[in-house]
């Protein structure tokens, strides 16, 4: 970890310009060379060739889980390392890799001990999730979450009404190596080294719907109550219509028959948490 490309997203939580400047000062303090920077999404993420041309060996990501996901997917075949700094709302990947959530402390610790780990992920066609995948009608609540972030209160009202109606709908069905017999308002999938950690959420009364929606709006969707929970080697989307899915919070449409599997990355994630090994 010596030549760094710095990727930030000023709109994803706490990655303000002042904090980015402070992080770059830590790079300079440690004698690390900044060979490039990207302010996503206003600027395009670099590809592997661009990183190799300037001799970058590490991409530092100070952003939310969605921006981090976009960079990891684009650089899936690049052989350099990734240093994940908490710059979003939930910062789940950063929490898994680091003891501290102070970006300055993480940089100091990573420079002293450049230990790299492989991380599990979920894959469905061209899409990957390193934090979690949400499938089904309740994924519609992401629009309300974005309206809250942007302080667009009229859009928030419309998004809440739309999500409320969709969540009371028929639900989504998936099949796999575990039995998931019902239609669910949401199927939550988390990556696991042994496959897929699956939870089916069945919220049919208004209190459950309200609690589920609040978890989406506040970003705490991983705390939603699950009625079915199991490990599965794969999942398949059932039905006749495409379903909405959130990959690390970013929306995509999955066609019926889409196969969802787990995988492991190469050892490219810099970790400072001892038990992360």
N, C-alpha and C positions, 0 to 999 in steps of 0.2 A: 504494500500500500504506500505508493509514493507519488504517482502522477494521477490526479483526480479530475473527473468530469462531474460537475455539480448540477443536479437537477432539482428544481424547486417548483412549487405551485402556490402562488400567493393567495389563491382563493380556497385552499384546502385546509382550513383550520388555523394553525398557529404559525404558518410559514411566512411571516411578515418580512418586508425588506430589511428592517432593522435587525431581525434575528438572523437573516441570511448573511448580512454584513458581519455580524458577530461571529458566525460560524467560519466565514472566510478568514477572519482574523486568527482564529484558532489554527486553521490550516497553515497560515504563515508562521505562527508561533512554533508549530511542530516541524517546520521545514518541509512541508508538503507542497508540491507544485500543482497549481490549478491550471489545467491545460484547456479547459472549456467549461461553459455553463449553458443551461437551458432553462428558460422560464416557461413551463408548460401550463396551459395549452396554447398560449400565444405563439410559442416557438415549437417547431417540430422536434420530437425526440431524436437523438443521434442514432445512427445504425452502427453496426460493428466496424464497418470500413472507416467511418468518420472517427471513431475512437482510436482505431489502430494507427491512423495517419498522424495523430498528435501524440501517440505513445501512451495513451491512458491505460492504466492497469486496474483502476477502480472507479466505479460509478457510485457517487454518494447521492442518495435519494432523501431529500428533506421535504416530504409531502404526505398526503393522505394515502389510504390503502388503494384507492382507485388509480391514482397517478402512478404509484409504485407498481401496480399490476400492469399498467400499460407499458411501462419501461421494461419490466421483466419479460413480458411476452415478446416485445420487439427485439430484445437482446437475448432470446432463448438460446441462440447458437454461438453467442460471443463467449470467449474463454476467460474474460477478466472477472474481477470480484465485485460484490455489491455491499455497500455499507448503508444500512437502513436507519435513518434518523426519524424520531417521532415528530411529524409536522402536520398531522391531521387531527381528527376527532377521536377515533378509537385507538389507532396505532397498534393494532393487534400483532402485526408481524414484528414490529420493533420490540414489543413486550416479550415476544417469544425468544428474541435473540439477545436482549441486553438486560443487565441487572438494573441499570439506571435509565431513567427517561430524560436525563439532561443531555442534550446533544453534545455539549462541550466535554462532559465526562466520557461519553461514548467514544468520541474521536480520540481523546488521550489514551483510553484503554485499548482501542483497536490498533493504534499506532505502535503501542508497546507489545501487543500480542496479536498478530494477524492470524487468528484461528478461523478456519473456514469450514462451514457445515453444508450438508445437503438438506433440502427442505422438501416435505411432501406437498403435492398440489393436486387439484382436481382438473380434469381435462374433458371437454365436450366439443368435438370438432376442432375448430381453430382457437377456441377460448380456453383460458386457464384461470383458476382461482387459487391463490396461495393462502387466503384467510378463510373464505367461505363462499358457498353458492346457495342462493335462495331461489326456489322454483315455485311458481303458482300465483294465484290471485293476490295474495298479500304483498307480493313484490311491488304492486302498484303504489304502495306507500312511499316508495323512493321519491316520487314527485313532490310529496309533501315535505320530505326531508330537505330536498333541494330548495324548495320555496322558503323554508325556515332559514337556511344558510344564506340565501340571497335577500332576506327580509322583504319578500314580495307577499304581502299578507292577503291580497285579493287572490293571487295564484294559490296560496296556501288553502284558502277556503274551497276553491274549486277542486284542488287535488284531494283534500280530505273527503269531499262529497263523492268524488269518483272512486277513490280507494275503498271507502266504506261500502258502496254498492257492489263493487267487484269482489270484495272479501266475503260477502254473503252469498256469492255465487256457488256453482257446483263444485269447484275445487279442481285439483289436479291429481292425476293418478300416475304412479311410477311403479315399475317392477324391477326386480333384481335378484340377487342371491339371498335376499331376506324377504319375508312376507309383509307386504304393505297393502292391506286389503281395502282401505278406505280411500275416499277422495279427501284431499287435505287442502286447507287454505294456504299452507306453505309446507314445503319440504326443505329443511335446512340440511346442508351437507358440508361437513368440515373435513379437510384433508387429514389423513392419518397414515402413518407408515405401514399399517396393515391393510389399508384400503380406503373405504369411505365411511365416515362417521355420520349416520343418517338419523334425522329426527323429523317425524311427521307431526305437524301442528293442526289440530282439529278444533277450531274456535267457532262455535255455532250460536252462542248467545251474545247479546250486545255488550256485556261486560268483558267477555273474552276478546271480542273484536276490538273494543276500545283499548284494552291492555296491549294487545298485539300491535295495534296501530301506534300507540305511544312508544313502544319499543323501537319501531321503525323510525319514527320522527326524531327521537333522541339519539339514534345510532346504537342503541343497546339491543339489537335484534338477537344477539346470541343468548340473551337471558329470557327469551320467550319460552312459555311452558310447552313441553313436548309430550305428546300422548303415545308416540311410538318411537322407540330408539333402538338402533342396532348398528352393527358393522356389516358392510356389504362390499363385495369385490367389484361390483358394477351396478349401474342403474340404467333403465331405459324409459324414455318419455312415452307414455301411452296416450291414446285418444286420436282425434282426427284433425285437430287444429294446433298451430304453433302456441307455445306457452312463453310467458315472460319469465326471464331468469336474470338474477343479479350476480355477476362475477366480481367479488370483492366490492360490491356496491354499485357496479356499473351495469346498465341494462343491455340485454341481448335477447333475441328471440330464438327459441329452440324448436326445431321441427319435430313432429311425432316420429318416434323410432330413433331419435338421437341417443347414442350410447354415451354414458358418463362413466369415466374410469379414474383411478388414482395413479399417480406417478411420483417419482423422486427426481429432483434436480441433481445436477453435479454439485460438487463441494465448492460453492461460490459465494455463500453468504457469510460475511464476517460477523462473528459472535463474540460478545464479551460476557455473557451470562454463563457461569460455570456449569450449571445443571443442564444447559442447552445441549451439551455433548451427549 
